[in-house]
């Protein structure tokens, strides 16, 4: 049966149920939700809410301003991850091919080593170490030529100024996507106080080639407090990290992850630093370039499956991983590694899989780290209904934070004792939750609650009350 034909029955049910919401749904907000909004001094006209059967066969229980397009913040990750699961399948994985150009003799590669990034979202340090160990397993400890990084799978247009979004360029969540995304372009610094020597020993993961990284910092008196500020760290020189202050002696061991100041060279510096730490040597340069035409890979380093990647994205709201997946959709569906291709692919998928009309979302980068992305509660609810009836529902559901259990909802248990799997979203002027609520009656509901405006962050109690209300359905 053709793909579009298979969609008609389930799409018709979902569309009919949501379309009738305005005529039949309860328009008065639940009392506890109304009260929480009043306490928070949040206008009802700045929020949008939807509670509807996951099966999509009954009128919505609640539809409040559900047709209004709003900024969903990180809840847009639900669209990106479900589209990826639907289009690529839960077992999809990324490969990072490694090429050997030349002969190997007595531990020396007489030529160049090429590493081609293809968008792996989870090339963290442990996995990079395994990849380099595989290179050494080929009998290579010295590369007489160059180690060349090929980042051409994603176009340069996907890079952005890490300070542009919120003025926080050192925050790892502001990292740009990259065909060879290593460790989210961040450095983790660990400070271990040695009171006898009156210093704190500093270790770095990863070590960065050609970057001076001090091994110690003096201990300072006083309470631990704001120990990061006490260090007076200077990151202005990308070739040197400086500490102009001290590490408070009252602190125990502390860690601090920061984004590297020159993100374009990060992969080269990280690979060079790790290769040297493993005893490897390079006779030539660490540089960018293209893999020569016709050269076959010596091996391909595989990523974890998409289902595992999606879990990391939604449980912990990882922006750059979401953008890697978003761009991968463009690469696989449109053969282009840029945001424009991904927007086109997502738009086509939405029209074919979810439906057409005024509820069409506005995509930018697929992560919700955007001031321009838009979706209505009705549209997101419709997608969640379609996902509920799809073969990849278990993978999507298990990727969502569970109330009071894990991820971004670990500290947000329901007062009713009920259960929900919800994606959270928070920006300066947008906040909300969206996902699935397990009703006391045994029914399952899709729930979307989003606030936009200066006081959006104050709606947390109201939205928690809405989730409790949805769970208490008997």
HUJOLIN-V645745 format. One record per backbone hydrogen bond with DSSP energy under -0.5 kcal/mol. NH is the residue of the N-H (numbers start at 1). CO is the residue of the C=O. E is the energy in kcal/mol with one decimal. If there is no record, write none. Layout:
NH:CO:E ; NH:CO:E
This chain:
6:2:-2.1 ; 7:3:-1.1 ; 8:4:-0.7 ; 8:5:-0.8 ; 11:7:-2.7 ; 12:8:-2.6 ; 13:9:-1.9 ; 14:10:-2.2 ; 15:11:-2.9 ; 16:12:-2.5 ; 17:13:-2.4 ; 18:14:-2.3 ; 19:15:-2.5 ; 20:16:-1.6 ; 21:18:-1.1 ; 23:20:-0.7 ; 24:20:-2.0 ; 25:21:-3.1 ; 26:61:-1.1 ; 27:25:-0.5 ; 33:30:-0.5 ; 34:30:-2.7 ; 35:31:-2.5 ; 36:32:-1.8 ; 37:33:-2.3 ; 38:34:-2.0 ; 39:35:-2.4 ; 40:36:-1.8 ; 41:37:-0.5 ; 41:38:-1.0 ; 42:37:-2.6 ; 46:43:-1.7 ; 47:44:-1.2 ; 48:450:-2.4 ; 49:64:-2.5 ; 50:448:-2.4 ; 51:62:-2.6 ; 52:446:-2.2 ; 54:444:-2.7 ; 56:53:-0.6 ; 60:17:-0.6 ; 61:51:-1.6 ; 62:51:-1.9 ; 63:26:-0.8 ; 64:49:-2.7 ; 65:63:-0.6 ; 68:65:-1.4 ; 70:375:-2.2 ; 72:70:-0.6 ; 75:72:-1.9 ; 76:73:-1.9 ; 77:74:-1.8 ; 78:75:-1.5 ; 79:75:-0.5 ; 79:76:-0.7 ; 80:76:-1.8 ; 81:77:-2.9 ; 82:78:-2.2 ; 83:79:-2.6 ; 84:80:-2.1 ; 85:81:-2.4 ; 86:82:-2.7 ; 87:83:-2.9 ; 88:84:-2.9 ; 89:84:-0.9 ; 89:85:-1.0 ; 92:89:-1.7 ; 96:301:-2.1 ; 97:95:-0.6 ; 98:299:-2.7 ; 99:114:-2.8 ; 101:99:-0.5 ; 101:112:-2.7 ; 102:100:-0.7 ; 103:110:-0.7 ; 105:108:-2.5 ; 108:105:-1.8 ; 109:142:-3.2 ; 110:103:-3.2 ; 110:108:-0.8 ; 111:109:-1.9 ; 112:101:-0.9 ; 113:146:-2.6 ; 114:99:-2.5 ; 115:148:-2.6 ; 116:97:-2.5 ; 117:115:-0.7 ; 117:150:-2.3 ; 119:179:-2.8 ; 123:120:-0.6 ; 123:181:-0.6 ; 124:122:-1.7 ; 127:124:-0.6 ; 128:124:-2.3 ; 129:125:-2.7 ; 130:126:-1.7 ; 131:127:-2.2 ; 132:128:-2.6 ; 133:129:-2.3 ; 134:130:-1.8 ; 135:131:-1.6 ; 136:132:-2.2 ; 137:133:-1.8 ; 138:134:-0.6 ; 138:135:-1.4 ; 139:136:-1.8 ; 140:135:-1.0 ; 141:107:-2.9 ; 141:139:-0.6 ; 142:107:-2.3 ; 143:281:-2.7 ; 144:109:-2.6 ; 144:142:-0.7 ; 145:109:-0.6 ; 145:111:-1.9 ; 147:285:-2.3 ; 148:113:-3.3 ; 148:146:-0.6 ; 149:287:-2.5 ; 150:115:-2.8 ; 150:148:-0.5 ; 151:149:-0.7 ; 153:117:-0.6 ; 154:151:-1.0 ; 155:337:-2.9 ; 158:155:-2.0 ; 159:156:-1.8 ; 162:160:-0.6 ; 164:161:-1.8 ; 167:163:-1.9 ; 171:168:-1.6 ; 174:171:-2.2 ; 175:172:-1.8 ; 181:178:-0.7 ; 182:180:-1.0 ; 183:123:-2.1 ; 183:181:-0.6 ; 185:182:-2.6 ; 186:183:-1.6 ; 187:258:-3.1 ; 188:205:-2.9 ; 189:187:-0.7 ; 189:256:-2.9 ; 190:188:-0.5 ; 190:203:-2.5 ; 191:254:-3.2 ; 192:190:-0.6 ; 192:201:-2.7 ; 193:191:-0.6 ; 194:199:-3.5 ; 195:193:-0.5 ; 198:194:-0.9 ; 199:194:-1.8 ; 200:217:-2.9 ; 201:192:-2.8 ; 202:215:-3.1 ; 203:190:-2.1 ; 205:188:-1.8 ; 209:207:-0.5 ; 209:269:-2.3 ; 211:208:-1.5 ; 212:239:-2.7 ; 214:241:-0.6 ; 217:200:-1.7 ; 219:198:-1.8 ; 220:247:-2.1 ; 227:225:-1.8 ; 230:226:-1.6 ; 231:227:-1.2 ; 232:228:-0.5 ; 232:229:-1.3 ; 233:228:-0.5 ; 234:242:-2.9 ; 235:233:-0.6 ; 238:236:-0.7 ; 240:237:-2.0 ; 241:212:-2.6 ; 242:234:-1.7 ; 244:232:-1.9 ; 244:242:-0.5 ; 245:231:-2.4 ; 246:230:-1.7 ; 247:218:-2.7 ; 248:246:-0.6 ; 249:220:-3.1 ; 250:222:-0.8 ; 251:248:-1.7 ; 254:191:-1.9 ; 256:189:-2.3 ; 258:187:-2.5 ; 258:256:-0.5 ; 259:170:-2.3 ; 260:185:-2.4 ; 265:262:-1.4 ; 266:262:-0.5 ; 266:263:-0.8 ; 269:265:-2.4 ; 270:266:-3.2 ; 271:267:-2.4 ; 272:268:-2.4 ; 273:269:-2.6 ; 274:270:-2.5 ; 275:271:-2.7 ; 276:272:-2.0 ; 277:273:-2.0 ; 278:274:-1.6 ; 279:276:-1.8 ; 280:275:-2.8 ; 281:141:-2.0 ; 283:143:-3.7 ; 284:143:-0.6 ; 284:145:-2.5 ; 287:147:-2.1 ; 287:285:-0.6 ; 289:149:-2.0 ; 295:292:-1.7 ; 298:98:-2.6 ; 299:98:-1.4 ; 301:96:-2.1 ; 302:300:-0.6 ; 303:94:-2.5 ; 306:92:-2.4 ; 307:90:-2.4 ; 308:305:-1.0 ; 309:305:-1.8 ; 310:306:-3.3 ; 311:307:-1.4 ; 312:308:-1.8 ; 313:309:-2.3 ; 314:310:-2.5 ; 315:311:-2.6 ; 316:312:-1.6 ; 317:313:-0.8 ; 318:313:-1.0 ; 319:317:-0.7 ; 322:318:-1.6 ; 323:319:-2.1 ; 324:320:-2.1 ; 325:321:-2.1 ; 326:322:-2.6 ; 327:323:-2.6 ; 328:324:-1.9 ; 329:325:-1.8 ; 330:326:-1.2 ; 331:327:-2.3 ; 332:328:-2.9 ; 333:329:-2.2 ; 334:330:-2.5 ; 335:330:-0.5 ; 335:331:-1.1 ; 336:330:-1.2 ; 338:336:-0.9 ; 342:338:-1.7 ; 343:339:-2.8 ; 344:340:-2.1 ; 345:341:-2.4 ; 346:342:-2.8 ; 347:343:-2.5 ; 348:344:-2.2 ; 349:345:-2.5 ; 350:346:-2.6 ; 351:347:-2.2 ; 352:348:-2.2 ; 353:349:-2.9 ; 354:350:-2.3 ; 355:350:-2.6 ; 360:357:-1.4 ; 362:374:-2.8 ; 363:361:-0.6 ; 370:368:-2.2 ; 374:362:-1.7 ; 375:70:-2.2 ; 378:66:-3.1 ; 380:376:-2.6 ; 381:377:-2.7 ; 382:378:-2.3 ; 383:379:-2.2 ; 384:380:-2.2 ; 385:381:-1.9 ; 386:382:-2.4 ; 387:383:-2.8 ; 388:384:-1.9 ; 389:385:-1.2 ; 390:387:-1.5 ; 393:390:-1.6 ; 396:392:-2.2 ; 397:393:-3.1 ; 398:394:-2.3 ; 399:395:-0.8 ; 399:396:-0.8 ; 400:396:-0.6 ; 400:397:-1.4 ; 403:420:-2.5 ; 404:409:-2.6 ; 405:402:-2.5 ; 406:402:-1.5 ; 408:315:-1.5 ; 409:406:-1.5 ; 410:407:-1.4 ; 412:409:-2.1 ; 417:414:-1.3 ; 419:438:-0.7 ; 421:436:-2.9 ; 422:401:-2.1 ; 422:420:-0.5 ; 423:434:-3.6 ; 425:432:-1.7 ; 427:430:-3.4 ; 430:427:-0.6 ; 431:451:-2.1 ; 432:425:-1.8 ; 433:449:-2.1 ; 434:423:-1.7 ; 435:447:-2.4 ; 436:421:-3.1 ; 437:445:-2.6 ; 438:419:-2.6 ; 439:437:-0.8 ; 439:443:-2.8 ; 440:471:-2.9 ; 442:439:-1.6 ; 445:437:-2.6 ; 446:52:-3.1 ; 447:435:-2.4 ; 448:50:-2.4 ; 449:433:-2.6 ; 450:48:-2.5 ; 451:431:-3.2 ; 452:46:-2.2 ; 453:429:-2.4 ; 456:453:-1.7 ; 458:455:-1.7 ; 459:456:-1.8 ; 460:457:-0.8 ; 463:459:-2.6 ; 464:460:-2.4 ; 465:461:-2.1 ; 466:462:-1.8 ; 467:463:-2.2 ; 468:464:-2.3 ; 469:465:-2.5 ; 470:466:-2.5 ; 471:467:-2.0 ; 472:468:-1.6 ; 473:471:-1.4
